[in-house]
Amino acid sequence: MSRSDGHGYGDSARADDGPYAGGQTRTRLPDRPGDPYGGARRGGRSSSRSLITVVAVVVLLIAAIAFANRSGGRSPATDGNADKPKAAATAATGKQPVHTKTDGIPSGFAHDEQGAQSAAANYSVALGSADMFQADQRHRIVNAVYAPEVAARRQSDLDSAYSSEKFLSNIGLGKDGAAPAGQTFISRVVPVGTRITSVSASKAAVAVWYTSLFGLSGEASTNPVTESWYTTTYQLTWVDNDWKITDFQQEDGPVPIGRDQKASTADDMTKAVEEYGGFTYAR
């Protein structure tokens, strides 16, 4: 199975367009007041701008040609795809992601389709985090994302699974869930997209497609960090003015073809995970 309020996220994503209005995918990044390119960057000479424009056009043209060659130059219409449903665009909807949290986890999602998808994406991050391997943190997460009527049962099931010494040993962790000295345990989920599979006034089923980083980073690690792909469908219910999980189903993939890229060193991987934070996701 597969995570300071108000960091530039704006108002809560409450429904203004009526119940279950459609939404589009977006990820909000925190505002960065110190960004030197936030409107204060000085322009160069006109010749420099012209050169940059030409280079950009050439790069786009090369990319378009490469894509056409890979797909055989066929348009969607010639392949009979014109009538197929299209994925939601990634343009901003104008609605803000939530800026409230419960025990460090985003909460207070809108009572509509967008809110349900945002909840599922954020909950998948929390449930796929390294905190799940620490008992007190795991209890905090489960109580925050699961509906009250199922939280206690899930708590017991997860405690049994995550406290198994055989399981912990197989992934290179100690019986307390801690990484060996000199190594960093990495478990992180990165949602790629979400979709509603069913919805009613008080329930929703949301599929979250995501990639997962998992393993131990360190020179002596026998379980290096690897990448996996999954889709988890969450059953959500509207309770206490928020979406909460009641059940889930997980399956592998879709899995893309890996590129021929050199794997980073253990030090680089550890540094990246320590320096790059996660997001609050909105649909």
Buried (B, 14 or more C-beta within 10 A) or exposed (E): EBBEEEEBBEEBBBBEBEEBBEBBBBEBEEEEEEEEEEEEEEEEEEEEEEEEEEEEEEEEEEEEEEEEEEEEEEEEEEEEEEEEEEEBEEEEBEBBBBBEBEEBBBBBBBBBBBBBBBBBBBBBBBBBBBBBBBBEBBBBBBBBBBBEEBBEEBBEEBBEEBBEEEEBEEBBBEEEBEBBEEBBBBBBBBBBBBBBEEBEEEBBBBBBBBBBBBBBBBEEBEBBBEEBBBBBBBBBBBEEEBBBBBBBEEEEEEEEEEEEEEEEEBEEBBBBBEEEEEBBBBB
